[in-house]
């Protein structure tokens, strides 16, 4: 993969070069080769053209990850449209709002999402097509209806000798041209439309290539939702530009599904959120370390190395056994799990970023990553910590560079709220940075808690310790009546499997609280534990929606 003068050239050259290779597969379903992708793109271009879709028009895509989803986005940007990926997990009214706010003229939608939508509440759409069947379910244009009904005939007329590589000649994009509007779910308020230009996509894909090179024939699995920019860029766009074969599970990536599919697919590179890694490691690997005999053997140097190598191989096999690196992003990684991964020399790295940078801000190759850090500034990005002493005193992390967004769509006030007069994007994250440029995130500015004596408390740091304690599945630390309270969702399966009753679980959490407080300074002691009966509600990045739990009583 060589640097190009435009992003779409990457797509064009990859399709031509890898014409007869597999491009996209729905796991246990249909496979599209690169030539199939090219022909489907050509048909969608004809449909857009006949329907009067113009360069710069917005096209929404909403559905579960699938090959059809990928083709719809590729067709949109190579035509000149602006892709508006929408998370299928959003509620119907949120999807309606995003489609209307983005001024989308066309929509591709998954069949399950479509069942809950109301086209009357999206009056600006010219048409809606169901992704997996290509059925035109809504048409407000006679030209669109005619083109859809006669698409094969129109395609045959334009390409009478079949569609071949020499028929591909996509347009040339410009660096500042708008490519994607990605709506963030956020945790409060309405979603904001992040305007991402082509330079941002180009820079991110080139960074992937610099740090995590893959090539034609390599397999990837799209675990992350492509409606989120992390999954869209790291799995899909990078995979296609590199000529890789991208698989979609088309279902929730549970540990069982991952174990089964990864053993067959054997991906070369894996991108995921921490929750997936944590669940698999806790279920398959952690019991090996909890075993009393193994703890003793780990103290014997020669046996120690052999045992760690054995456990490492077991961890590698849990993810297919063929990958060079696992890229973890979207939320903080559990501190105890990270220590374990480092102990066995497991090839993981942390990618820190945000939608506004599509997404990468900082990362490092796993061999260079320092523990409890998210690496150094990415290529073509500059970072700084707003603090009198960035090495020891946390301050807000700010950044600027080629990855940055143009701003928020139709929201100049919000744009000015995050990009200052000097062009720095304010991330809203508190961080420290050492002399070598290694960044360590301490928590969100808005999550920062302050006790009565004015001491700053970073709840994420406390949660990282608490989540490694017996029978704790997940937790959040909140401030109530000027005291710190731990809300805990217990690991009920583990507790019940070990014969604990509900009363025993409550006692175990009190024991955890006492143990935790022994590790914390006086000003950040936990005064009370409250049990939560179900998993905490999360964003698409699997971050807990903290605002929902600040006032829980009990």
Secondary structure, 3 states (H helix, E strand, C coil): CCCCCCHHHHHHHHHHHCCCCEEEEECCCCEEEHHHHHHHHHHHHHHHHHHCCCCCCEEEEECCCCHHHHHHHHHHHHHCCEEEEECCCCCHHHHHHHHHHCCEEEEEECHHHHCCCCHHHCCCCCEEEECCCCCEEEECCHHHHHHHHCHHHHHHHHCCCCCCHHHCCCCCCCCCCEEEEEECCCCCCCCCEEEEEHHHHHHHHHHHHHHCCCCCCCEEEECCCCCCHHHHHHHHHHHHHCCCEEEECCCCCCHHHHHHHHHHHCCCEEEECHHHHHHHHHHHHHHHHHCHHHHHHCCCHHHHHHHHHHHHHHHHHHCCCCCCEEEEECCCCCHHHHHHHHHCCCCEEEEEEEHHHCEEEEECCHHHCCCCCCCEECCCEEEEEECCCCCCCCEEEEEEECCCCCEECCCHHHHHHHECCCCCEEEEEEEEECCCCCEEEEEEHHHCEECCCCCEECHHHHHHHHCCCCCEEEEEEEEECCEEEEEEEECHHHHHHCCCCHHHHHHHHHHHHHHHHHCCCHHHCEEEEEECCCCCCECCCCCECHHHHCCCCC
